[in-house]
Amino acid sequence: MLSLYYGIGRYISANSRDGFWGTGAIKTISELLRKELPGLKGFSESSLKNMRMFYEEWSPVLDPSDSSSPISPIMIGEIETTTLLSSKSTITIDELELFGNLSFTHHVRILNGEKDVNKRWKYIRMSLENKWDTRYLQQQLKDNAADK
């Protein structure tokens, strides 16, 4: 699902930020999807905006222009996660695999609550290791648990 949301976010970002779509396009797309596919869930206007944010926040890390990593690629759908390892990063391949195991809602909470990429990774790891639900994660973000 993360790969799907990332791809949708990329498409929405390209067309709404750099493309020709107007300000009401995301709302219109959401309404059309719900009309054409009744019962389809997860494509509300706010969800589509979250998908765009998910792509825009992670794409500089997931899709950097320099892909000269000597590590074999690890793929989560269409997202090549090996590129998450920069020369300054302390993130392990195991942590990269954790990325795909966290729900989209958890990712959105982390992206909204923490701007530092390294701390985001800490929240991903802590959420999975401690089986935090999104409400508890939200509280941990407010309490700056990654700093402790």
Backbone torsions as a table, in degrees:
resi	resn	phi	psi	omega
1	MET	NA	-37.5	179.8
2	LEU	-60.1	-38.9	179.0
3	SER	-64.1	-42.1	177.7
4	LEU	-61.9	-48.6	-179.1
5	TYR	-64.0	-37.1	177.6
6	TYR	-63.9	-44.4	178.8
7	GLY	-64.7	-42.5	176.9
8	ILE	-64.1	-42.6	178.1
9	GLY	-60.2	-40.3	177.8
10	ARG	-62.3	-44.9	-179.7
11	TYR	-63.3	-46.2	179.7
12	ILE	-64.4	-42.9	179.9
13	SER	-61.7	-46.7	-178.4
14	ALA	-61.7	-37.6	-176.5
15	ASN	-89.0	-28.6	-178.2
16	SER	-92.2	-29.3	-178.7
17	ARG	-94.0	-47.0	-174.9
18	ASP	-107.6	-10.4	-173.7
19	GLY	-97.7	-148.6	-171.7
20	PHE	-108.9	3.2	-178.1
21	TRP	-70.1	146.4	175.6
22	GLY	-85.7	-178.1	-175.6
23	THR	-68.6	-23.7	-179.2
24	GLY	-95.9	8.6	-173.6
25	ALA	-63.7	-43.8	-176.9
26	ILE	-63.9	-41.9	177.6
27	LYS	-62.2	-44.3	-179.8
28	THR	-62.9	-44.0	179.0
29	ILE	-60.6	-45.4	179.5
30	SER	-59.3	-46.7	179.9
31	GLU	-63.0	-41.2	179.1
32	LEU	-64.8	-41.7	178.6
33	LEU	-61.9	-44.2	-179.6
34	ARG	-67.8	-33.4	178.7
35	LYS	-72.4	-44.9	-177.6
36	GLU	-74.7	-31.6	-176.3
37	LEU	-128.0	72.8	-179.0
38	PRO	-59.2	139.2	-178.1
39	GLY	93.2	-10.9	177.0
40	LEU	-68.2	126.0	-178.6
41	LYS	-114.8	155.0	175.1
42	GLY	92.2	8.9	-178.7
43	PHE	-126.8	37.3	173.9
44	SER	-70.3	169.1	178.6
45	GLU	-57.8	-44.9	-179.2
46	SER	-66.9	-36.0	177.1
47	SER	-65.0	-42.1	178.5
48	LEU	-63.9	-38.7	176.5
49	LYS	-66.1	-36.9	176.5
50	ASN	-65.9	-36.1	177.1
51	MET	-64.6	-41.1	177.3
52	ARG	-62.8	-44.8	178.9
53	MET	-62.3	-43.9	179.3
54	PHE	-55.1	-47.3	178.3
55	TYR	-64.5	-50.2	-174.4
56	GLU	-65.0	-34.4	179.9
57	GLU	-76.1	-37.4	-177.0
58	TRP	-93.6	-20.3	-176.0
59	SER	-60.5	-36.8	177.1
60	PRO	-62.8	-25.2	179.5
61	VAL	-91.1	-41.7	-176.1
62	LEU	-81.1	-31.8	-175.7
63	ASP	-125.6	54.7	-179.4
64	PRO	-68.6	155.4	-178.7
65	SER	-69.2	-26.5	178.1
66	ASP	-94.5	104.2	-178.9
67	SER	-109.3	43.2	-177.4
68	SER	-92.4	32.8	-179.0
69	SER	-69.9	131.6	179.2
70	PRO	-79.2	-4.4	-176.9
71	ILE	-86.8	141.1	177.3
72	SER	-62.2	141.1	-176.8
73	PRO	-65.2	143.0	170.0
74	ILE	-115.8	123.0	-174.7
75	MET	-106.3	138.3	166.8
76	ILE	-118.8	97.9	-174.2
77	GLY	60.8	-121.6	179.2
78	GLU	-92.9	-0.4	-177.6
79	ILE	-93.3	117.6	177.4
80	GLU	-86.1	106.5	-170.8
81	THR	-80.9	-15.2	179.7
82	THR	-58.8	-31.2	-178.5
83	THR	-68.2	-7.8	175.3
84	LEU	-70.4	-17.8	-179.9
85	LEU	-87.9	102.5	174.8
86	SER	-94.7	171.3	-179.5
87	SER	-64.3	-23.6	179.8
88	LYS	-92.6	-8.5	-173.1
89	SER	-78.6	145.4	174.0
90	THR	-108.9	13.0	-177.1
91	ILE	-78.7	133.7	-178.9
92	THR	-92.4	165.9	176.7
93	ILE	-61.0	-36.6	177.3
94	ASP	-59.8	-39.8	178.8
95	GLU	-67.5	-34.3	177.4
96	LEU	-61.5	-39.9	178.6
97	GLU	-66.9	-29.3	177.8
98	LEU	-63.3	-33.3	-178.8
99	PHE	-49.3	-45.6	-178.0
100	GLY	-75.2	-13.7	-179.1
101	ASN	-90.8	-6.3	-179.0
102	LEU	-94.3	139.9	-177.6
103	SER	-66.8	157.5	177.9
104	PHE	-59.8	-40.6	179.7
105	THR	-61.8	-41.1	175.8
106	HIS	-61.1	-45.7	179.4
107	HIS	-58.7	-43.6	-179.4
108	VAL	-62.2	-43.5	178.8
109	ARG	-60.3	-44.1	-179.8
110	ILE	-64.9	-44.5	-179.7
111	LEU	-63.3	-37.0	178.7
112	ASN	-74.3	-28.5	-173.0
113	GLY	-99.7	-13.9	-176.1
114	GLU	-144.0	127.8	-178.8
115	LYS	-95.6	-24.0	-178.8
116	ASP	-76.9	123.6	-175.9
117	VAL	-61.3	-42.0	-179.4
118	ASN	-64.1	-39.3	177.5
119	LYS	-69.1	-35.3	175.6
120	ARG	-57.5	-43.2	178.7
121	TRP	-62.9	-37.8	177.6
122	LYS	-62.3	-42.8	179.1
123	TYR	-66.3	-36.9	176.2
124	ILE	-59.9	-50.6	-178.8
125	ARG	-62.5	-46.9	-178.9
126	MET	-64.1	-38.7	179.7
127	SER	-61.1	-43.8	-178.7
128	LEU	-74.2	-45.6	-178.6
129	GLU	-61.9	-36.6	-175.9
130	ASN	-101.6	1.3	179.3
131	LYS	54.8	47.3	179.9
132	TRP	-72.2	134.8	169.4
133	ASP	-80.4	172.2	-173.4
134	THR	-67.0	-31.7	178.4
135	ARG	-67.6	-42.6	178.9
136	TYR	-67.2	-40.7	176.2
137	LEU	-57.7	-45.2	178.9
138	GLN	-56.6	-43.0	179.0
139	GLN	-66.4	-39.8	179.1
140	GLN	-64.8	-36.3	176.0
141	LEU	-64.5	-42.9	178.0
142	LYS	-63.2	-36.1	-178.6
143	ASP	-85.8	2.4	-179.0
144	ASN	54.8	48.2	-177.1
145	ALA	-60.3	-27.8	-179.3
146	ALA	-68.0	-19.0	179.7
147	ASP	-84.7	-11.5	-173.7
148	LYS	-90.0	NA	NA
